[in-house]
Amino acid sequence: MSNQTGKPRTLSSLIMDYLAKNNAISRSTKQLTMRAANYLILAVGNLEVVDFDLADAEDYQNWLLGKYSPATTNIYCKTVRPIFRWAVRHRNIEADPFENLRLLKVAIKRIRIYSNAEVQAILDAALNDMWRSRIITAVSAGLRRGEVLNLTVDDINFENGVIYVQAKKESPLTWSWQPKDRDVRTLPLAPQLNNLLVKLITELPVGQPYLMLTEKRYWHLQRLRFESLMSGRMRECPDENFSRPFKKILRRAGIKHGTFHDLRRTWVTCLLESGLEPHAVRELAGHSSVETTMRFYAGHSRPIIDRARTVARNLLGATGLEPATS
């Protein structure tokens, strides 16, 4: 419900107004925003916009924490905040009630890095050339799962030896899709991947531009799209039967714990270990900030650990203690 000036009065009307007037928001972000906003109304009720304050934002945070982990709680709080920032800019409210909300502390878990031997074992256990291509693309260029699955023929520049991670427009052959960072990224095309992609392209059915999807899956998605049944989740991950085959590959490789995203983590860590500047790594990885790159990856760099070990060895050298031998 809106008041006589046309400004939204309740939280639900503010949310509807925000989503209707922000067409630049990606489909996946819009879906997440709607879910977070629905939780907000469940937590505090459909309050008048002008009555919603920091105490209500804290009630929302506590409600979420009763259902989800601190990390997920932070995601939902950060997801609804743009609604209120937008409301401030449009003078619907005077201040952002989430501005002074303290996000919950989240412990950073140790990231999984594959060794060279494990990468080779994964490739040896790959089910076919498409899976080998998917794996090499992730471990040699750092593409996320959705970025790998949304690669088309036009994203590969064999002449310059690069891969483009770029948005797709809605067309008869492609569905609209945005990479996570929205910017175009240019990444190296490894020689081993070059040969596999040439083979995949020559075997593509007529009319299929997507390299990393089977013919059956592509045309199934096309049918759903033409019937307006293709969800945003399908666009983000066009192969919904992805995790199970990859887990099978890991079992065949003799690896107990790991994910497909760990291939990307391995690549980012190796870039930092090579001495590449963090800002350059951020650009290649498509992180939102260099702080993200350093926070999650820098502490796992082997050169950093080796230097710290050397410092410890020098400090303890004066104690007279002998290092353990075996």
Steps between C-alpha positions, in 0.01 A plus 500: 500500500626849411402834646349792310844622388564168330766397750482146644359482853565140602803273469325282242414800280858632532640164394266477201586857398873434529491183290272653237722805448838329500512309173879484505493246784586154373240226515687304769550812717133587466399152615734518799369848585139380490584208730688722746221759494233236562700384802516860618121531502466160669743613770363846582167525322389729217594817685462856383822595322555807717464291817768244405817576697826347624321299769286336230811430292652330806180298549530386137861400557411300813208333322732390220761378748238270649468328162836541325874521555667837571637505143155450345348750743752761382415428136128561555565820700731633228246401234214709640712804581503638140120531525534748786792684343281545193217623724732760652608625156133534399416674829258232615692484830762724658760239599599144418402285803763241405786752495601437861410131511809299594547195285578176677855375521559198279799273539693453176533132422817351359463484125562176310791507258565211262858386455644453150466125545135535599424719198658238275302223673176696451574546130587130463168410665293740288206331331545649152648791303227739615578433864873530433430836336291615795773403745786657305301821448450532877855413603684691224279810469313506831146499362214435739260214426233729350762676289627169364152375415403826327802506269412527131700477178519881486675508839809322364763695308739240365707755309589696815488199730244641743161424654242775557265482797222730386127553529258333261194664348164334451494372143356207306809292588614646836339594829576817692771453761735722699832393658522565872718811468311615185824620338662333199805299604773387262678184607770275354410208278730215603648299208356178644155659508543647152515154341203370698283800411583466131373143520185600692420773249533265203260259672239762598153439354380760251347797682658433841744774613565366853825304529461335839146363470386179340266521201222341703535749785524804273182425307317409821586845636396661171160331524457622858603851397253516212228384741609770753592227748875560519581623849775740602674213675514306173659797326765523773565125493375359166608147596310422818644147503852631555608421855428127489722423197780716643483314831528178301812637331650583841429147625666352191796730563528378859418843646271495804429868545472770239270704278505635147548851641822381664651490150449877481639544852808305396549729199464822704745372762753407233472847344584660834786255555642591160554855623223661295379824656182456709319767296573305182379177663181679604438607139557150364290332769215749477495567874306802624809640673866422557410456868297194401797356315740555787260403778416158363814402313814686607536315830508167317786596269792258536768773471336686789493184711862423409610851597316473830667164559842656436424777750395242759815297436721807547320606815526157654860454393614705799324271748738212454210265422577248231242445222332161492653241270359176371 
